[in-house]
Amino acid sequence: MKLCFVLLSLILSIIASPTLLVRDIDSSLVPPFGVQAGVDPDGTGNCDGIDGPDGVPILIPCSCPPDRDAFIQELNANVNAGIILNNPSLQISWPTDDSIASQLARLNTAFDTLQNFEGIGIGCPIESTDWAQLRDDISEGSNPLSSSVFSTPSTPTPPPSSAPNATPSSPVSASSVPAPPSSAPSVGPSSASAPSSAPSVPPSSAPSSVRSSSAPSVPPSSAPSSTSTPSSTPSSASIPSSAPSVPPSSAPSSVRSSTASAPSSAPSSAPSSAPTSGVDPALVPPFGVQAGVNPNGEGSCDGIDGPDGVPVLIPCTCPPDRDSFIAELSADVAAGFVLTNPGLQVVWPTDNSTASQLARLNTASDTLQNLDGIGIGCPIESTDWTALQNQIVAESESS
């Protein structure tokens, strides 16, 4: 009798307890990959992804992109957790309005999820989507990533590509003051996609942006990242992805910056690239974070503050030396794509429109998160560019 009473009490307490509400994301806000898995296998596990700058498809794992339903399920779990579960250093968000900032944030979260699908930096590369182009289109205001544009397709319908996550404190324009050295203290707000925000955001020793399943693990950043990401994003994304990216990237894979002044004007279409002699350093945002701060003895140091006010851990070598970064950035801009990740095409317009400021920020983010290879670089959390990106967008929407 006593046992029955105990069991009854337990059952009643379970029924009476409030259950944790977990909401599913709206799948119509998740962009289609724009690439089909298993196209033209080469017999060694590689298949065709998006076309590279030379018009030749970039090889990606034949298992990429993943099944859309499985991807949305993983994305949903990440969004409910507020981080990339496979790369906890990538913090993410999923705003549902149609503002440019929110579209880029979602793209970065998607980037970061994609590029960290199986673990830190282990997933599908950004070349298994057309999100990089989508990120650029969103930044220009020409292709909103909203429920009115995307419905959950059973077969991929290409959207544009992605971008890393970005968000800094003030827009970077041609009239802005030349960027200070990377040793300048971090000024921008903190958000992350360890990725890349990430998120787009990176792991402890690698960046967060774009990675393929065969690539080494990235911090994502997210990216962010992403888009990052990161993601981005974006990686990412990395956000994105990415990321995106977003958010880049969203996110990311994920972008941030400390100081810069210049009004942002209405977005304009793709502007001209920087001269092959090198980009104008005054248009390159400062990192807003100093390398080697508060080392933990395991190779990690403090990056920007996370949502909880605690610094996100980044590799102590991040961010890189500013001069070497600008040299790498200039080489990428001259080539028209990220040399260490040819699937990421870049531009460097020099006017002060919102679209051009965001394009430059995305390019800087992509270079940072792929400094040493696909998805191998510094996470977006080693900058305050995510806050800078958000500021550029906010100023544009308020004008």
Backbone torsions as a table, in degrees:
resi	resn	phi	psi	omega
1	MET	NA	-44.5	-179.8
2	LYS	-62.8	-39.5	-179.3
3	LEU	-63.3	-42.0	179.3
4	CYS	-61.7	-39.9	-179.2
5	PHE	-64.4	-41.3	179.7
6	VAL	-63.9	-45.3	-179.9
7	LEU	-62.2	-41.7	179.8
8	LEU	-63.1	-40.0	179.6
9	SER	-63.7	-41.8	179.6
10	LEU	-63.3	-44.2	-179.3
11	ILE	-61.9	-44.7	-179.0
12	LEU	-65.1	-37.5	-179.1
13	SER	-68.1	-35.1	178.8
14	ILE	-67.5	-42.6	-179.8
15	ILE	-64.7	-38.4	-176.0
16	ALA	-76.0	-24.5	-176.6
17	SER	-69.4	140.4	177.9
18	PRO	-71.3	137.9	178.1
19	THR	-90.1	149.7	-179.3
20	LEU	-70.4	124.0	-179.3
21	LEU	-82.5	120.0	176.5
22	VAL	-118.8	119.9	-175.9
23	ARG	-101.0	138.9	176.5
24	ASP	-81.2	144.5	177.2
25	ILE	-74.3	158.1	177.7
26	ASP	-76.5	112.6	-175.6
27	SER	-64.5	-17.9	178.9
28	SER	-71.9	-13.5	178.0
29	LEU	-92.3	-1.9	178.6
30	VAL	-93.4	118.3	-176.5
31	PRO	-67.3	144.7	174.0
32	PRO	-65.1	157.0	-177.6
33	PHE	-68.3	-34.5	-178.4
34	GLY	79.9	3.7	179.2
35	VAL	-140.2	144.1	179.8
36	GLN	-102.9	141.3	179.0
37	ALA	-75.5	150.8	172.8
38	GLY	76.7	20.1	-178.7
39	VAL	-84.2	125.4	175.1
40	ASP	52.0	61.3	-179.7
41	PRO	-62.0	143.5	-178.6
42	ASP	-97.9	5.2	177.8
43	GLY	88.2	-5.1	179.3
44	THR	-119.8	18.7	178.4
45	GLY	95.9	-0.5	-179.7
46	ASN	-106.1	145.7	177.3
47	CYS	-134.7	176.8	-177.6
48	ASP	-79.5	133.8	171.8
49	GLY	-107.8	-148.2	178.6
50	ILE	-70.1	161.0	178.5
51	ASP	-71.1	141.5	175.5
52	GLY	-82.4	-179.5	-179.1
53	PRO	-57.4	-25.9	-179.2
54	ASP	-90.3	6.2	178.7
55	GLY	84.6	-3.5	179.8
56	VAL	-93.8	132.4	-179.4
57	PRO	-57.3	138.7	177.0
58	ILE	-83.7	134.7	-178.2
59	LEU	-73.9	136.2	178.0
60	ILE	-134.2	161.6	175.7
61	PRO	-58.1	139.0	-177.7
62	CYS	-63.6	-17.0	179.0
63	SER	-83.9	-1.3	-178.5
64	CYS	-108.0	146.3	-6.5
65	PRO	-70.8	164.3	-178.0
66	PRO	-73.1	173.1	174.5
67	ASP	-58.3	133.9	-174.8
68	ARG	-61.2	-42.6	-178.8
69	ASP	-63.8	-41.0	178.9
70	ALA	-66.2	-36.7	179.6
71	PHE	-66.0	-45.0	-179.3
72	ILE	-64.4	-36.1	177.8
73	GLN	-62.9	-43.6	179.2
74	GLU	-67.5	-41.3	178.6
75	LEU	-61.1	-42.6	-179.9
76	ASN	-61.8	-42.5	179.1
77	ALA	-63.7	-40.5	179.3
78	ASN	-65.1	-44.5	-178.6
79	VAL	-62.6	-41.7	179.1
80	ASN	-65.9	-30.2	179.4
81	ALA	-82.8	-23.2	-178.1
82	GLY	82.0	3.3	178.8
83	ILE	-144.2	167.6	171.6
84	ILE	-82.0	112.7	-174.4
85	LEU	-58.3	-32.5	179.3
86	ASN	-83.8	-6.0	-179.6
87	ASN	-153.7	74.4	-171.3
88	PRO	-55.5	-15.4	179.3
89	SER	-74.4	-11.3	179.7
90	LEU	-95.0	107.4	178.0
91	GLN	-93.7	140.9	-171.4
92	ILE	-134.9	168.3	176.3
93	SER	-143.5	164.5	-179.2
94	TRP	-143.9	68.3	177.7
95	PRO	-66.4	149.6	-173.7
96	THR	-109.7	2.1	178.0
97	ASP	-83.7	176.6	-173.7
98	ASP	-101.9	17.1	177.9
99	SER	-67.0	157.7	179.9
100	ILE	-59.3	-43.4	-179.0
101	ALA	-60.2	-41.0	-178.5
102	SER	-71.0	-38.3	177.2
103	GLN	-62.2	-43.0	179.6
104	LEU	-67.4	-37.0	178.9
105	ALA	-63.4	-42.8	178.8
106	ARG	-64.5	-40.6	-179.5
107	LEU	-65.0	-39.8	177.7
108	ASN	-62.5	-40.6	179.7
109	THR	-65.3	-41.6	177.4
110	ALA	-63.3	-40.6	178.0
111	PHE	-59.0	-50.6	-176.9
112	ASP	-62.8	-38.5	178.3
113	THR	-64.3	-44.7	-178.3
114	LEU	-62.9	-44.7	-173.6
115	GLN	-80.6	-8.3	177.8
116	ASN	-125.5	30.5	-173.2
117	PHE	-59.6	-35.1	-177.2
118	GLU	-112.7	-3.7	-176.6
119	GLY	159.4	-174.9	-178.6
120	ILE	-63.8	109.9	179.1
121	GLY	72.0	9.7	-179.9
122	ILE	-113.4	109.4	-177.9
123	GLY	-175.1	-138.3	178.6
124	CYS	-109.6	139.3	-179.4
125	PRO	-71.1	161.8	-179.4
126	ILE	-62.9	-22.5	179.6
127	GLU	-70.9	-5.7	176.2
128	SER	-91.6	13.1	175.2
129	THR	-142.9	171.3	172.0
130	ASP	-112.0	31.1	-176.1
131	TRP	-72.1	-21.9	179.1
132	ALA	-64.0	-43.0	178.4
133	GLN	-67.7	-36.9	179.4
134	LEU	-61.6	-41.5	178.8
135	ARG	-59.3	-45.0	-179.6
136	ASP	-62.8	-40.9	-179.3
137	ASP	-65.1	-39.8	179.1
138	ILE	-63.9	-43.5	-179.6
139	SER	-59.5	-33.1	180.0
140	GLU	-85.9	-3.8	179.1
141	GLY	76.1	18.7	-174.6
142	SER	-104.4	-6.7	-178.3
143	ASN	-150.0	75.0	-176.4
144	PRO	-59.3	136.7	178.1
145	LEU	-93.3	74.9	-175.5
146	SER	-127.2	170.8	-178.0
147	SER	-62.5	-21.0	-179.8
148	SER	-78.0	-12.0	-178.1
149	VAL	-105.4	-42.1	-176.2
150	PHE	-113.1	132.2	169.7
151	SER	-118.7	159.0	-175.0
152	THR	-67.8	104.7	-177.3
153	PRO	-89.3	152.4	176.7
154	SER	-85.4	-28.0	175.3
155	THR	-117.7	141.9	-175.2
156	PRO	-59.2	133.9	174.0
157	THR	-118.2	113.1	-171.3
158	PRO	-54.5	129.1	168.7
159	PRO	-107.6	172.2	177.0
160	PRO	-65.4	179.8	-174.5
161	SER	-84.2	-169.9	-173.2
162	SER	-115.8	-174.9	176.8
163	ALA	-154.6	162.3	179.7
164	PRO	-74.7	171.5	-177.8
165	ASN	-78.0	138.5	-180.0
166	ALA	-142.9	147.7	177.5
167	THR	-174.5	98.7	178.5
168	PRO	-120.8	-166.8	-173.5
169	SER	-92.8	-22.3	176.5
170	SER	-162.5	143.1	-172.8
171	PRO	-58.4	149.9	177.8
172	VAL	-104.9	115.1	-177.6
173	SER	-127.3	173.5	-178.2
174	ALA	-61.0	-26.9	-177.7
175	SER	-91.7	-0.5	-177.5
176	SER	-71.3	158.6	-178.8
177	VAL	-68.0	144.1	-178.6
178	PRO	-54.4	140.5	-176.8
179	ALA	-63.0	135.5	177.5
180	PRO	-74.0	165.6	-178.5
181	PRO	-62.6	158.6	-176.5
182	SER	-63.2	-13.1	-179.4
183	SER	-80.1	-6.6	179.4
184	ALA	-59.8	142.5	-178.1
185	PRO	-65.1	152.3	-178.3
186	SER	-68.2	133.4	-178.1
187	VAL	-116.3	-34.8	-174.4
188	GLY	-67.5	165.9	-179.6
189	PRO	-66.3	166.4	-179.6
190	SER	-110.2	135.1	175.1
191	SER	-159.5	157.6	-177.0
192	ALA	-149.5	157.1	170.5
193	SER	-136.1	85.7	-165.3
194	ALA	-53.8	44.5	-177.2
195	PRO	-108.6	-86.7	-139.9
196	SER	179.2	NA	NA
197	SER	NA	NA	NA
198	ALA	NA	146.6	57.6
199	PRO	26.5	-47.6	-163.1
200	SER	-39.7	133.2	-175.7
201	VAL	-169.8	163.3	-166.4
202	PRO	-109.8	162.4	176.0
203	PRO	-76.7	-167.7	-173.9
204	SER	-69.7	-31.0	-176.5
205	SER	-123.7	2.7	-180.0
206	ALA	-137.1	164.6	-175.6
207	PRO	-80.2	173.1	-175.4
208	SER	-104.1	15.3	-169.5
209	SER	-93.7	-98.6	-169.5
210	VAL	-108.6	130.4	177.4
211	ARG	-146.4	153.2	177.7
212	SER	-102.7	166.4	-176.9
213	SER	-64.4	-19.3	-179.7
214	SER	-93.4	-6.2	-177.9
215	ALA	-83.8	156.7	178.2
216	PRO	-65.2	161.0	-175.3
217	SER	-68.0	139.9	-178.4
218	VAL	-113.9	160.4	-173.1
219	PRO	-72.9	-11.4	-120.0
220	PRO	-15.3	118.7	113.6
221	SER	-8.2	NA	NA
222	SER	NA	-77.5	72.6
223	ALA	33.9	NA	NA
224	PRO	NA	45.0	-172.3
225	SER	-170.6	80.4	124.8
226	SER	149.9	NA	NA
227	THR	NA	120.9	157.6
228	SER	-67.1	-84.1	100.3
229	THR	166.6	NA	NA
230	PRO	NA	172.6	-174.0
231	SER	-136.3	-176.2	2.9
232	SER	80.0	-80.8	-33.8
233	THR	16.0	-127.8	-115.9
234	PRO	97.0	145.7	45.8
235	SER	-17.1	NA	NA
236	SER	NA	-150.6	-129.9
237	ALA	80.7	77.2	168.5
238	SER	-61.0	85.3	76.4
239	ILE	153.6	88.4	-12.5
240	PRO	-124.4	NA	NA
241	SER	NA	58.6	172.2
242	SER	124.3	45.9	149.9
243	ALA	158.7	-47.5	148.0
244	PRO	92.2	NA	NA
245	SER	NA	NA	NA
246	VAL	NA	-82.5	-122.6
247	PRO	-134.5	25.6	169.7
248	PRO	38.7	-179.2	-15.5
249	SER	147.8	113.7	-113.5
250	SER	-33.4	103.0	157.9
251	ALA	59.7	-124.7	-176.4
252	PRO	-102.4	-69.4	-67.7
253	SER	80.3	NA	NA
254	SER	NA	115.4	-175.8
255	VAL	-143.8	146.0	176.9
256	ARG	-152.6	164.0	179.2
257	SER	-160.4	159.3	-174.1
258	SER	-95.6	-52.4	-177.2
259	THR	-136.9	151.1	177.1
260	ALA	168.3	145.2	179.4
261	SER	-134.4	141.3	177.1
262	ALA	164.9	130.6	-179.2
263	PRO	-67.4	146.2	177.6
264	SER	-101.1	133.1	-179.9
265	SER	-101.1	175.1	-177.5
266	ALA	-59.3	146.9	-177.3
267	PRO	-60.8	144.7	176.4
268	SER	-128.8	169.6	-177.5
269	SER	-75.4	165.2	-173.3
270	ALA	-40.5	116.5	179.9
271	PRO	-87.2	-176.8	-175.0
272	SER	-75.1	156.8	-179.5
273	SER	-88.2	165.9	-179.3
274	ALA	-74.0	156.7	-179.2
275	PRO	-66.3	154.8	-177.5
276	THR	-67.1	-14.0	-179.6
277	SER	-72.9	-11.0	179.2
278	GLY	128.6	151.2	-179.5
279	VAL	-76.5	157.3	177.2
280	ASP	-73.9	115.4	-178.0
281	PRO	-55.9	-25.3	-179.7
282	ALA	-67.2	-19.6	-180.0
283	LEU	-94.4	-2.0	179.3
284	VAL	-94.5	116.9	-177.1
285	PRO	-64.9	143.4	174.3
286	PRO	-64.7	155.2	-178.2
287	PHE	-67.4	-34.7	-178.4
288	GLY	78.5	5.7	179.7
289	VAL	-140.5	145.5	179.9
290	GLN	-103.5	139.1	179.0
291	ALA	-75.1	149.5	172.9
292	GLY	76.3	20.2	-179.0
293	VAL	-84.2	126.7	175.0
294	ASN	53.5	58.3	-179.6
295	PRO	-60.5	143.0	-178.3
296	ASN	-98.8	6.2	178.6
297	GLY	85.0	-2.4	-180.0
298	GLU	-121.0	17.6	178.1
299	GLY	94.9	-2.7	-178.8
300	SER	-108.9	145.8	178.6
301	CYS	-133.6	178.2	-177.8
302	ASP	-79.1	133.8	171.8
303	GLY	-108.0	-147.6	178.0
304	ILE	-68.9	162.9	177.8
305	ASP	-73.6	141.5	175.5
306	GLY	-82.7	178.9	-179.6
307	PRO	-56.6	-26.1	-179.1
308	ASP	-89.1	4.9	178.8
309	GLY	84.6	-3.0	179.1
310	VAL	-93.6	132.8	-179.3
311	PRO	-57.9	137.6	175.9
312	VAL	-79.7	134.9	-179.3
313	LEU	-74.7	136.3	178.1
314	ILE	-134.1	162.3	175.7
315	PRO	-59.0	141.0	-177.9
316	CYS	-64.6	-15.8	178.7
317	THR	-85.2	-1.1	-177.8
318	CYS	-108.6	145.5	-5.9
319	PRO	-71.1	165.3	-178.3
320	PRO	-73.8	174.3	173.6
321	ASP	-59.0	133.3	-174.2
322	ARG	-61.6	-42.4	-178.0
323	ASP	-64.1	-42.6	179.8
324	SER	-68.4	-33.4	177.7
325	PHE	-65.2	-45.2	-179.6
326	ILE	-63.9	-35.0	177.9
327	ALA	-64.3	-42.9	178.6
328	GLU	-66.8	-41.8	178.7
329	LEU	-61.0	-43.9	180.0
330	SER	-61.9	-39.9	179.0
331	ALA	-65.0	-40.9	178.6
332	ASP	-64.3	-44.5	-178.6
333	VAL	-63.6	-41.3	179.4
334	ALA	-63.1	-35.0	-179.5
335	ALA	-80.3	-25.2	-178.1
336	GLY	88.5	2.4	177.5
337	PHE	-156.4	165.0	179.5
338	VAL	-75.5	115.4	-173.6
339	LEU	-58.5	-33.4	-179.6
340	THR	-86.6	-3.6	179.3
341	ASN	-153.2	75.6	-171.5
342	PRO	-55.9	-16.2	179.1
343	GLY	-72.6	-14.0	-179.2
344	LEU	-97.7	104.3	178.5
345	GLN	-85.4	142.7	-174.8
346	VAL	-131.5	157.2	175.3
347	VAL	-136.2	161.4	179.9
348	TRP	-142.1	69.7	178.0
349	PRO	-65.9	151.3	-174.5
350	THR	-111.8	4.9	177.7
351	ASP	-86.6	179.3	-173.7
352	ASN	-103.3	16.4	178.7
353	SER	-66.5	159.1	178.6
354	THR	-58.7	-44.3	-178.9
355	ALA	-59.9	-40.4	-178.3
356	SER	-70.9	-39.3	177.6
357	GLN	-62.5	-42.5	179.7
358	LEU	-68.9	-37.0	179.0
359	ALA	-62.8	-42.9	178.9
360	ARG	-64.7	-40.0	-179.4
361	LEU	-65.0	-40.6	178.0
362	ASN	-62.9	-41.9	-179.7
363	THR	-64.2	-44.3	178.9
364	ALA	-62.0	-39.8	-179.5
365	SER	-65.6	-42.9	179.5
366	ASP	-63.7	-41.5	178.8
367	THR	-63.4	-44.6	-178.1
368	LEU	-60.7	-44.8	-173.3
369	GLN	-82.5	-4.5	178.3
370	ASN	-129.0	28.7	-175.9
371	LEU	-54.7	-39.5	-174.4
372	ASP	-114.2	9.1	-179.8
373	GLY	150.6	-177.9	-178.1
374	ILE	-63.8	110.4	179.6
375	GLY	72.9	11.0	-179.6
376	ILE	-114.3	107.5	-178.1
377	GLY	-175.1	-137.1	178.3
378	CYS	-110.7	138.4	-179.8
379	PRO	-69.7	159.4	-179.5
380	ILE	-62.5	-22.7	178.8
381	GLU	-70.2	-5.1	175.6
382	SER	-91.2	14.0	175.4
383	THR	-143.0	173.2	171.8
384	ASP	-113.8	32.5	-175.6
385	TRP	-72.5	-22.1	178.4
386	THR	-65.5	-43.3	178.3
387	ALA	-65.3	-36.5	-179.9
388	LEU	-65.0	-42.1	178.8
389	GLN	-60.5	-45.6	-179.3
390	ASN	-62.8	-36.6	-179.5
391	GLN	-67.7	-40.9	178.9
392	ILE	-60.8	-45.3	-179.3
393	VAL	-64.9	-43.6	-178.4
394	ALA	-62.5	-41.3	-179.9
395	GLU	-66.0	-35.0	179.3
396	SER	-67.4	-42.4	-176.7
397	GLU	-73.3	-23.0	-179.0
398	SER	-88.7	-12.5	-177.3
399	SER	-89.7	NA	NA
